[in-house]
Amino acid sequence: MSKLHLVFGGRVSDPQGLDFVDLNSLDVVGLFPDYKSAEKAWRSAAQRTVDDAEMKYVVVHLHKLLQPEAE
């Protein structure tokens, strides 16, 4: 199984948390086959909004959610 990763972001209510304000307006950057490419996409997306403290982008390790026993 590929080590799938999802990169997305959006406006959060607290910059230190992950409570996204509007789930309908999340920016889904994409799905990536490995962490290295996901991190590159995350850095690019996060850099575009670096001056907006309420915008946050994250990398989700989908492979860990799909097969938790494999870890």
VEXGU-870628 format. One record per atom (N, C-alpha, C): residue number from 1; residue in one letter; x, y, z. Coordinates in steps of 0.05 Angstrom, whole numbers, plus 32768, in hexadecimal, padded with zeros to 4 digits. Each point is the difference from the previous one (the first is absolute). Example, Ala and Ser with C-alpha at 12.3 -4.5 7.8 and 13.67 -1.06 7.14 Angstrom:
num = 1&residu = A&px = 8108&py = 7F8E&pz = 809C
num = 1&residu = A&px = 7FEE&py = 8018&pz = 8000
num = 1&residu = A&px = 8012&py = 8018&pz = 8000
num = 2&residu = S&px = 7FF9&py = 8015&pz = 7FF2
num = 2&residu = S&px = 8010&py = 8018&pz = 8001
num = 2&residu = S&px = 7FF1&py = 8016&pz = 800E
//
This chain:
num = 1&residu = M&px = 8011&py = 7FE8&pz = 8000
num = 1&residu = M&px = 7FEF&py = 8018&pz = 8000
num = 1&residu = M&px = 8012&py = 8019&pz = 8000
num = 2&residu = S&px = 7FF8&py = 8013&pz = 7FF0
num = 2&residu = S&px = 800E&py = 801A&pz = 8000
num = 2&residu = S&px = 7FFD&py = 800E&pz = 801B
num = 3&residu = K&px = 8013&py = 8010&pz = 8006
num = 3&residu = K&px = 7FFE&py = 8010&pz = 8019
num = 3&residu = K&px = 7FF3&py = 801B&pz = 7FF8
num = 4&residu = L&px = 7FE6&py = 7FFF&pz = 7FFC
num = 4&residu = L&px = 7FF1&py = 8017&pz = 7FF8
num = 4&residu = L&px = 8000&py = 8016&pz = 8014
num = 5&residu = H&px = 8002&py = 8019&pz = 7FF7
num = 5&residu = H&px = 7FFF&py = 8018&pz = 8011
num = 5&residu = H&px = 7FED&py = 8014&pz = 7FF3
num = 6&residu = L&px = 7FF1&py = 800E&pz = 8011
num = 6&residu = L&px = 7FED&py = 8015&pz = 7FF7
num = 6&residu = L&px = 800B&py = 801A&pz = 800B
num = 7&residu = V&px = 8000&py = 8014&pz = 7FEF
num = 7&residu = V&px = 8008&py = 801B&pz = 8009
num = 7&residu = V&px = 7FE8&py = 8013&pz = 7FFC
num = 8&residu = F&px = 7FF8&py = 800D&pz = 8015
num = 8&residu = F&px = 7FEA&py = 8013&pz = 7FFE
num = 8&residu = F&px = 8004&py = 8016&pz = 8015
num = 9&residu = G&px = 7FF0&py = 8015&pz = 7FFD
num = 9&residu = G&px = 8002&py = 8016&pz = 8013
num = 9&residu = G&px = 7FE8&py = 8012&pz = 8000
num = 10&residu = G&px = 7FFF&py = 8013&pz = 8012
num = 10&residu = G&px = 7FEA&py = 8013&pz = 8001
num = 10&residu = G&px = 8003&py = 8011&pz = 8019
num = 11&residu = R&px = 7FEC&py = 8010&pz = 8004
num = 11&residu = R&px = 8000&py = 8013&pz = 8016
num = 11&residu = R&px = 7FF9&py = 7FF1&pz = 801A
num = 12&residu = V&px = 8010&py = 8005&pz = 8015
num = 12&residu = V&px = 7FFB&py = 7FF4&pz = 801A
num = 12&residu = V&px = 7FF8&py = 8015&pz = 8015
num = 13&residu = S&px = 7FF1&py = 7FF7&pz = 8014
num = 13&residu = S&px = 7FF8&py = 8013&pz = 8015
num = 13&residu = S&px = 8016&py = 8007&pz = 8013
num = 14&residu = D&px = 8013&py = 7FEE&pz = 8003
num = 14&residu = D&px = 8017&py = 8004&pz = 8011
num = 14&residu = D&px = 8019&py = 7FF6&pz = 7FF1
num = 15&residu = P&px = 8014&py = 8012&pz = 7FFB
num = 15&residu = P&px = 8017&py = 7FF8&pz = 7FF1
num = 15&residu = P&px = 8010&py = 7FE8&pz = 800C
num = 16&residu = Q&px = 7FFC&py = 7FFA&pz = 8019
num = 16&residu = Q&px = 800E&py = 7FEA&pz = 800D
num = 16&residu = Q&px = 7FEF&py = 7FE6&pz = 7FFE
num = 17&residu = G&px = 7FE8&py = 8001&pz = 7FF5
num = 17&residu = G&px = 7FEF&py = 7FE9&pz = 7FFF
num = 17&residu = G&px = 7FF9&py = 7FF8&pz = 7FE4
num = 18&residu = L&px = 7FEE&py = 7FEC&pz = 7FFE
num = 18&residu = L&px = 7FF7&py = 7FF6&pz = 7FE6
num = 18&residu = L&px = 7FE2&py = 8002&pz = 7FFC
num = 19&residu = D&px = 7FF4&py = 8014&pz = 800D
num = 19&residu = D&px = 7FE3&py = 8004&pz = 7FFE
num = 19&residu = D&px = 7FFB&py = 8012&pz = 7FE8
num = 20&residu = F&px = 7FFB&py = 7FF4&pz = 7FE9
num = 20&residu = F&px = 7FFB&py = 800F&pz = 7FE7
num = 20&residu = F&px = 7FE5&py = 800E&pz = 8001
num = 21&residu = V&px = 8000&py = 801A&pz = 7FF9
num = 21&residu = V&px = 7FE8&py = 8010&pz = 8003
num = 21&residu = V&px = 7FEA&py = 7FF8&pz = 7FEC
num = 22&residu = D&px = 8007&py = 7FFD&pz = 7FE7
num = 22&residu = D&px = 7FED&py = 7FFA&pz = 7FEB
num = 22&residu = D&px = 8009&py = 7FE8&pz = 7FEF
num = 23&residu = L&px = 7FF5&py = 7FE9&pz = 8006
num = 23&residu = L&px = 8008&py = 7FE7&pz = 7FF2
num = 23&residu = L&px = 7FFA&py = 8001&pz = 7FE2
num = 24&residu = N&px = 7FEC&py = 8010&pz = 7FF9
num = 24&residu = N&px = 7FF9&py = 8002&pz = 7FE3
num = 24&residu = N&px = 8014&py = 8010&pz = 7FF0
num = 25&residu = S&px = 8011&py = 800F&pz = 800D
num = 25&residu = S&px = 8014&py = 8010&pz = 7FF2
num = 25&residu = S&px = 801C&py = 7FF6&pz = 8003
num = 26&residu = L&px = 8004&py = 7FE7&pz = 8009
num = 26&residu = L&px = 801B&py = 7FF5&pz = 8003
num = 26&residu = L&px = 800D&py = 7FFF&pz = 7FE4
num = 27&residu = D&px = 801A&py = 8005&pz = 8000
num = 27&residu = D&px = 8010&py = 7FFF&pz = 7FE8
num = 27&residu = D&px = 800D&py = 7FE4&pz = 8000
num = 28&residu = V&px = 7FF6&py = 7FEE&pz = 7FEF
num = 28&residu = V&px = 800C&py = 7FE6&pz = 7FFD
num = 28&residu = V&px = 8016&py = 8001&pz = 7FEC
num = 29&residu = V&px = 8019&py = 7FFF&pz = 8009
num = 29&residu = V&px = 8017&py = 8002&pz = 7FEE
num = 29&residu = V&px = 8003&py = 7FE7&pz = 7FF0
num = 30&residu = G&px = 7FFC&py = 7FE9&pz = 800C
num = 30&residu = G&px = 8001&py = 7FE7&pz = 7FF1
num = 30&residu = G&px = 8008&py = 7FE8&pz = 8010
num = 31&residu = L&px = 8001&py = 7FE9&pz = 7FF2
num = 31&residu = L&px = 8009&py = 7FE6&pz = 800B
num = 31&residu = L&px = 801C&py = 7FFB&pz = 7FF5
num = 32&residu = F&px = 8011&py = 7FF4&pz = 8011
num = 32&residu = F&px = 801C&py = 7FFC&pz = 7FF8
num = 32&residu = F&px = 8009&py = 7FE4&pz = 8008
num = 33&residu = P&px = 8011&py = 7FF3&pz = 7FF0
num = 33&residu = P&px = 8007&py = 7FE4&pz = 8004
num = 33&residu = P&px = 8016&py = 7FFD&pz = 8015
num = 34&residu = D&px = 800C&py = 8015&pz = 800A
num = 34&residu = D&px = 8015&py = 7FFE&pz = 8014
num = 34&residu = D&px = 8002&py = 801A&pz = 8010
num = 35&residu = Y&px = 800D&py = 7FFE&pz = 8017
num = 35&residu = Y&px = 8001&py = 8018&pz = 8011
num = 35&residu = Y&px = 8011&py = 8016&pz = 7FF4
num = 36&residu = K&px = 8015&py = 7FF9&pz = 7FF2
num = 36&residu = K&px = 8011&py = 8015&pz = 7FF4
num = 36&residu = K&px = 7FF1&py = 8012&pz = 7FED
num = 37&residu = S&px = 7FF0&py = 7FF5&pz = 7FEE
num = 37&residu = S&px = 7FF0&py = 8010&pz = 7FEE
num = 37&residu = S&px = 7FEA&py = 800F&pz = 800E
num = 38&residu = A&px = 7FF4&py = 7FF4&pz = 8015
num = 38&residu = A&px = 7FEB&py = 800D&pz = 800F
num = 38&residu = A&px = 800C&py = 8018&pz = 800F
num = 39&residu = E&px = 8017&py = 7FFD&pz = 800B
num = 39&residu = E&px = 800D&py = 8015&pz = 800F
num = 39&residu = E&px = 8007&py = 8018&pz = 7FED
num = 40&residu = K&px = 8009&py = 7FF9&pz = 7FE9
num = 40&residu = K&px = 8006&py = 8015&pz = 7FEC
num = 40&residu = K&px = 7FE7&py = 8011&pz = 7FF9
num = 41&residu = A&px = 7FEA&py = 7FF2&pz = 7FFC
num = 41&residu = A&px = 7FE6&py = 800D&pz = 7FFA
num = 41&residu = A&px = 7FF6&py = 8010&pz = 8018
num = 42&residu = W&px = 8004&py = 7FF5&pz = 8018
num = 42&residu = W&px = 7FF8&py = 800E&pz = 8019
num = 42&residu = W&px = 8010&py = 801A&pz = 8003
num = 43&residu = R&px = 801A&py = 7FFE&pz = 7FFC
num = 43&residu = R&px = 8011&py = 8018&pz = 8003
num = 43&residu = R&px = 7FF8&py = 8016&pz = 7FEC
num = 44&residu = S&px = 7FFA&py = 7FF8&pz = 7FE8
num = 44&residu = S&px = 7FF8&py = 8013&pz = 7FEB
num = 44&residu = S&px = 7FE6&py = 800E&pz = 8008
num = 45&residu = A&px = 7FEC&py = 7FF0&pz = 8008
num = 45&residu = A&px = 7FE6&py = 800B&pz = 8008
num = 45&residu = A&px = 8002&py = 8012&pz = 8018
num = 46&residu = A&px = 800F&py = 7FF7&pz = 8014
num = 46&residu = A&px = 8003&py = 800F&pz = 8019
num = 46&residu = A&px = 800F&py = 801A&pz = 7FFB
num = 47&residu = Q&px = 8013&py = 8000&pz = 7FEE
num = 47&residu = Q&px = 800F&py = 8018&pz = 7FFA
num = 47&residu = Q&px = 7FEF&py = 8016&pz = 7FF4
num = 48&residu = R&px = 7FEC&py = 7FF7&pz = 7FF0
num = 48&residu = R&px = 7FEF&py = 8014&pz = 7FF3
num = 48&residu = R&px = 7FF0&py = 8010&pz = 8015
num = 49&residu = T&px = 7FFB&py = 7FF4&pz = 8017
num = 49&residu = T&px = 7FEF&py = 800D&pz = 8015
num = 49&residu = T&px = 8010&py = 8006&pz = 8019
num = 50&residu = V&px = 801A&py = 8003&pz = 7FFE
num = 50&residu = V&px = 8012&py = 8003&pz = 8017
num = 50&residu = V&px = 7FF9&py = 8018&pz = 8011
num = 51&residu = D&px = 7FF5&py = 8015&pz = 7FF4
num = 51&residu = D&px = 7FF9&py = 8018&pz = 800F
num = 51&residu = D&px = 7FE4&py = 8000&pz = 800D
num = 52&residu = D&px = 7FF1&py = 7FEA&pz = 7FFC
num = 52&residu = D&px = 7FE6&py = 7FFE&pz = 800B
num = 52&residu = D&px = 8000&py = 7FEA&pz = 8016
num = 53&residu = A&px = 8002&py = 8009&pz = 8019
num = 53&residu = A&px = 8003&py = 7FED&pz = 8017
num = 53&residu = A&px = 7FE8&py = 7FED&pz = 8003
num = 54&residu = E&px = 7FE9&py = 8007&pz = 7FF4
num = 54&residu = E&px = 7FE8&py = 7FEF&pz = 8003
num = 54&residu = E&px = 7FFE&py = 7FEB&pz = 7FEA
num = 55&residu = M&px = 8012&py = 8000&pz = 7FEE
num = 55&residu = M&px = 8001&py = 7FEB&pz = 7FEB
num = 55&residu = M&px = 8014&py = 7FEB&pz = 8007
num = 56&residu = K&px = 7FF7&py = 7FE7&pz = 7FFE
num = 56&residu = K&px = 8011&py = 7FE9&pz = 8007
num = 56&residu = K&px = 7FFD&py = 7FEA&pz = 7FEC
num = 57&residu = Y&px = 8017&py = 7FF4&pz = 7FF8
num = 57&residu = Y&px = 8001&py = 7FE9&pz = 7FEE
num = 57&residu = Y&px = 800B&py = 7FE9&pz = 800F
num = 58&residu = V&px = 7FF6&py = 7FE8&pz = 7FFB
num = 58&residu = V&px = 8009&py = 7FE8&pz = 800E
num = 58&residu = V&px = 8005&py = 7FE9&pz = 7FEC
num = 59&residu = V&px = 8010&py = 7FED&pz = 8009
num = 59&residu = V&px = 8004&py = 7FE7&pz = 7FF1
num = 59&residu = V&px = 7FF3&py = 7FE9&pz = 8011
num = 60&residu = V&px = 7FEE&py = 7FF1&pz = 7FF3
num = 60&residu = V&px = 7FF3&py = 7FEA&pz = 800E
num = 60&residu = V&px = 800B&py = 7FE6&pz = 7FF4
num = 61&residu = H&px = 8009&py = 7FEE&pz = 8012
num = 61&residu = H&px = 800B&py = 7FE7&pz = 7FF8
num = 61&residu = H&px = 7FE9&py = 7FEC&pz = 7FFC
num = 62&residu = L&px = 7FF4&py = 8000&pz = 7FE8
num = 62&residu = L&px = 7FE9&py = 7FF0&pz = 7FFB
num = 62&residu = L&px = 8006&py = 7FE2&pz = 8003
num = 63&residu = H&px = 8018&py = 7FF8&pz = 7FF9
num = 63&residu = H&px = 8007&py = 7FE3&pz = 8002
num = 63&residu = H&px = 7FFE&py = 7FF7&pz = 801D
num = 64&residu = K&px = 8004&py = 8011&pz = 8014
num = 64&residu = K&px = 7FFE&py = 7FF9&pz = 801C
num = 64&residu = K&px = 7FE3&py = 7FFD&pz = 8008
num = 65&residu = L&px = 7FEE&py = 800F&pz = 7FF3
num = 65&residu = L&px = 7FE4&py = 7FFE&pz = 8006
num = 65&residu = L&px = 7FF3&py = 7FE7&pz = 7FF3
num = 66&residu = L&px = 800A&py = 7FFA&pz = 7FE8
num = 66&residu = L&px = 7FF5&py = 7FE9&pz = 7FF1
num = 66&residu = L&px = 800A&py = 7FE5&pz = 800A
num = 67&residu = Q&px = 8018&py = 7FFF&pz = 800A
num = 67&residu = Q&px = 800B&py = 7FE7&pz = 800B
num = 67&residu = Q&px = 800F&py = 8006&pz = 801A
num = 68&residu = P&px = 7FF2&py = 8006&pz = 8016
num = 68&residu = P&px = 800E&py = 8007&pz = 8019
num = 68&residu = P&px = 8010&py = 7FE9&pz = 800C
num = 69&residu = E&px = 7FF9&py = 7FE8&pz = 7FFA
num = 69&residu = E&px = 800E&py = 7FE9&pz = 800B
num = 69&residu = E&px = 801B&py = 7FFC&pz = 7FF3
num = 70&residu = A&px = 8005&py = 800C&pz = 7FE9
num = 70&residu = A&px = 8019&py = 7FFD&pz = 7FF1
num = 70&residu = A&px = 8016&py = 8010&pz = 800D
num = 71&residu = E&px = 7FF9&py = 8013&pz = 8011
num = 71&residu = E&px = 8015&py = 8012&pz = 800C
num = 71&residu = E&px = 800C&py = 7FF3&pz = 8018
//
